[in-house]
Amino acid sequence: MSSKPAIGFCGLGAMGFGMATHLVKSGYAVTGFDVWAPTLEKFAAAGGTPSSSLSDSAKDKAFYVCMVATAQQAQDAIFGAGGILEGLPNGATLYLCSTVPSAYAQGVEKELKERGRGDVYFVDAPVSGGAIRAADGTLSIMAGASDAAFEKGRFLLEEMSAPSKLFVVKGGVGAGSNMKMVHQVLAAIHILAVSESFGFAARLGLNGKEVREAVVGSQAWSWMFENRSVRTLSEDYFPGASAVTIVLKDAGIITSMGRLLNFPLPLCSITEQVYFSGVDRGFGPNDDAGLVRLWTSDPVSSIQNSFSEEDKKAKLKLVADLLIGIHLCAAAESLAFAKHVGIPLAQMYELVVEAAGGSAIFKEYATKMIPILEGKGGDTSVPESFFDGLKKAVQEAQNVKCPLYLGNGALSLLLQTGKAPSLKSLLGLYTSV
Amino acid sequence: MSSKPAIGFCGLGAMGFGMATHLVKSGYAVTGFDVWAPTLEKFAAAGGTPSSSLSDSAKDKAFYVCMVATAQQAQDAIFGAGGILEGLPNGATLYLCSTVPSAYAQGVEKELKERGRGDVYFVDAPVSGGAIRAADGTLSIMAGASDAAFEKGRFLLEEMSAPSKLFVVKGGVGAGSNMKMVHQVLAAIHILAVSESFGFAARLGLNGKEVREAVVGSQAWSWMFENRSVRTLSEDYFPGASAVTIVLKDAGIITSMGRLLNFPLPLCSITEQVYFSGVDRGFGPNDDAGLVRLWTSDPVSSIQNSFSEEDKKAKLKLVADLLIGIHLCAAAESLAFAKHVGIPLAQMYELVVEAAGGSAIFKEYATKMIPILEGKGGDTSVPESFFDGLKKAVQEAQNVKCPLYLGNGALSLLLQTGKAPSLKSLLGLYTSV
C-alpha cells in the first residue's frame, strides 16, 4: 500500500467526498480541501487528511484531483493566489473532474503553459454516476488529454471508474468535457421529463406508483425516470440526492455552447427555462425530482382514483407516449450536437446506454440515428404511433390545462418535420444529414 | 329609426355587452340573453330588452348575433333544447362572432342544413379590438360567409366595425375564423412577450416606466406592449380588461388546429404552456398583463436603480432586442400558418398592422415575408443585429437566472436556420418556400 502515491483533492461535495474517500479506502493518502469546514471534519473521520489551504493540499502531490462545482471555482482554485498551482510540484498530473465547458478545459491547458507550468500533465475528466457510484469507485469518466498525460495519470481514473466506464475520448483536452456535455443534454431533458410526466399523470388522476410501475421496464423507461421516481414517490427532496441547481448548471453549459457554435438546442433550452422557474419557486436547492411541484403540490403517491382498468390503461399510455416522444427528440438533439462538436458517436452510444442519460428509446433509435448522421443512410422510419401518441398526450394535457413544456417542444419538432416524421427529417432540424 | 330591424343577441360579456349596447345606441331594438342575471339588468338599464331564454331572444328576429365564449357554448346556444334555432324565423341571418375553430364554424353551417334549416344565412364573423371598441362600434371584424349571406347581413357587420376594419375574407364560412386565428397567433405571443420583457427588465434592475418609454415608439413596439404595459405599470389586473383565460382559449384553438393540420407552431405552443402555468398560479381570471408575476412579485414600476445612463441604455437594449427577436419569429409563425390555411396574405397584413396583433417588426418584415411565401423571392435578409441582440439577451438572462420562454424559443428557431438566419430560412422552418 505504501507504494501508492499521495493524492491532493479539492471540492468535497456529494460527489467529491465520495471520490476522495473511495481513494482513501483504496489505500491512497489523500489530502483534501474544501471551503466548508464541517466537510473537512467528516473527511478526517473517514481517514483523509484535511488541509486548510489549496496550496497546502497540493504540496508535494504528484496527482491532484479538482472536483469543484463550476469553471469559475476551478479557475480560482487552480490559478488563484494560494491556489493549487502554488503547491503543485513539477511534473504533477492535474485532473479537472468538474463539469465545465470544453473551451474552459482547453483554456486551463493553455494558461498552464502561459504561466510557465507546461510541466503539469493536465487531464480533462468530468464524471457521471452520482454520489453512490462515486463512493464505490464505479463512476463513468469521460477523459480527454494528451497521450503523455494519460500515460502518467490513467491509473487514477481507473481507480475512480468502473472497468467498462472509463471513456478515453479522442481529441485531447476538451473532448472529455464535450462528451460529458452531450451526455448531459439527455440527462437534463430526461430529469425534467420525469417531473413533467408525473405532473401530467397527477392531472389525469393517476397515482404516482401506478405510473412508475407502468414506465419502468417499458419503452418509456429512462435511467433518470427509474432513479428519480423513487424520490418523487417518497417526496425525498430535502435535499434528496441531486439539486436542481446542479443540473441547471450543466444545462447552462450546453445552451451557452449552442449559442457559441450556432447550434440549436430547443429541448434543452426549454428545459433550462423550466429549471429557472423552479429556482424562482424556491426549489433550487431541493432534489430535481421535486420539480414535479411545478405541476402539483399534492404528493403524487397519495392520489386516489377509481378508474376502470381500461381507462387507467389509456391514461397511463398517454403518460408513456409523452415520455417516448420526449426521449426520441432528446436522442436526436444529443446525437446531432455530439456530431457537431466532433464526439465519436459510437463511443457516445456505448457511454449513454449504460449511464444516467440512457433510455429505452435512445438504446433502440440511436443505433439508427448514428448511421444517418454519419451519412450511411439506413432505416429512418419513426413509428407512426410515436407521433400520434404524443399528439394525443398533448391534446389531453390541453384539455386538462396541464403545461407540457417538453411534450409540446418535442411535438413542435416532429411537426416541423412534416406529415410523416422520419429520423432523418428530425435530425435534419439540427444538422445537415 | 323604426325602419331598423330588431336584433337578437346572446353572450353579454365584456365584448358582447359593448356590441349589443352599441347597437341599441345606434337605434336597433336589441333583445339580449345572458346566463348571468345581473348583466341582463345592466342591459335593460342601457336600453336593451332582456330575455329570459335563448329561444325567446331569437323569436321573430331576422338578425341574431351569437357572442358566447366558446364553440361548446355556441353549440349549446344555437342547437340546444330551447336554443336560438327554436326561435329563429325562416330566412334569418345568424352571426357567430365568438372566436372558434374554423372547422367548428363550418360545422355549424353543415348542421343547419342537416337540421332542415338551410334557410338560415350564416355568417362566421369573429371580432377583435377589445371592449372599448366593441362599445364604440369600431371593432375589427373578420367575416366569412356565402355571397347571399353577406348581401343580407353585411349592414350589421358595418354597424359594429370601423369603416376600414371590416374584413370580408374569401373562402366562405370558416375563412373569418381562420383569419382571426392567424391574427391571434401574434396576439397570444405578443401578450406573453409583454410580461416576459418586463420580467426580464425587472431582473436586470430596470424600472418598468423606463422600459415602457424605451419600447413604445421604437422598433420593439407592439400594439400589445403599448396597450398592456399601462396595466402592468399600475398593476391593474383585478380583473383588468382581458383575462388570461381568454387569450389562452385562443391559443388552444391555434395549437389544436396545428396538430390537426400537422403544422408546427413552436412559439404559440410555448406561449400556451406558460399561460397554463399562469392559470396554475391562480392568474387565470386576472388581466393577462399580470403574467409578469411569473417573473416578479414586486411592482415593476417601483424598482429603483442607480445605473449610469450608459449602463441603463445597454440593459434597455437587451429588453428591446428580446422583443424584436420574438416579434420577428411570431411574424414568421403567423404568416406561414396563414399561408397554410389559405388566408390571403395581403389582406392579413392590412388587418394586422392596424390591429392588436401589430408590431413594428411585423409592419416592416411581413412585407418581405409575404413575397417569399408567395414564391416571388425578394429581400430575405435579417439584420445581423437581431440575431446577435437576441443571443445577448438570452445570455444575460441565463446569467441572472431569468426564464425567457419566448426568447429562447425564438432563438432556437433562428439557430435552426443556421449561422446567418434569413427570412427565407426562418419561414422554411414552417413551410416550403
Contacts between the chains, C-beta under 8 A, distances in Angstrom:
chain1	res1	chain2	res2	distance
A	248	B	401	8.0
A	252	B	398	5.6
A	255	B	394	7.9
A	255	B	398	6.9
A	255	B	408	7.7
A	256	B	395	7.1
A	256	B	398	6.9
A	258	B	415	6.6
A	259	B	391	5.2
A	259	B	394	6.9
A	259	B	395	6.4
A	259	B	411	7.5
A	259	B	415	7.5
A	262	B	415	6.0
A	262	B	418	7.0
A	262	B	419	4.8
A	263	B	415	6.5
A	264	B	412	5.0
A	264	B	413	7.8
A	264	B	415	3.7
A	264	B	416	4.4
A	265	B	412	7.1
A	265	B	415	7.7
A	266	B	266	7.4
A	266	B	409	7.5
A	266	B	412	3.9
A	266	B	416	7.4
A	269	B	408	4.2
A	269	B	409	7.6
A	269	B	411	7.3
A	269	B	412	5.4
A	270	B	270	7.3
A	270	B	405	7.7
A	270	B	408	7.0
A	270	B	409	7.6
A	272	B	398	7.4
A	272	B	408	7.3
A	273	B	403	4.2
A	273	B	404	6.5
A	273	B	405	5.1
A	273	B	408	5.7
A	274	B	403	7.4
A	276	B	401	5.3
A	276	B	402	6.5
A	276	B	403	3.9
A	277	B	277	7.3
A	277	B	294	7.3
A	277	B	403	5.0
A	279	B	401	5.8
A	280	B	295	7.6
A	280	B	401	8.0
A	280	B	403	7.3
A	294	B	277	7.3
A	295	B	280	7.6
A	391	B	259	5.2
A	394	B	255	7.9
A	394	B	259	6.9
A	395	B	256	7.1
A	395	B	259	6.4
A	398	B	252	5.6
A	398	B	255	6.9
A	398	B	256	6.9
A	398	B	272	7.4
A	401	B	276	5.3
A	401	B	279	5.8
A	401	B	280	8.0
A	402	B	276	6.5
A	403	B	273	4.2
A	403	B	274	7.4
A	403	B	276	3.9
A	403	B	277	5.0
A	403	B	280	7.3
A	404	B	273	6.5
A	405	B	270	7.6
A	405	B	273	5.2
A	408	B	255	7.7
A	408	B	269	4.2
A	408	B	270	7.0
A	408	B	272	7.3
A	408	B	273	5.7
A	409	B	266	7.5
A	409	B	269	7.6
A	409	B	270	7.5
A	411	B	259	7.5
A	411	B	269	7.3
A	412	B	264	5.0
A	412	B	265	7.0
A	412	B	266	3.9
A	412	B	269	5.4
A	413	B	264	7.8
A	415	B	258	6.6
A	415	B	259	7.5
A	415	B	262	5.9
A	415	B	263	6.4
A	415	B	264	3.7
A	415	B	265	7.7
A	416	B	264	4.3
A	416	B	266	7.4
A	416	B	429	6.0
A	416	B	430	7.6
A	418	B	262	7.0
A	419	B	262	4.8
A	429	B	416	6.0
A	430	B	416	7.6
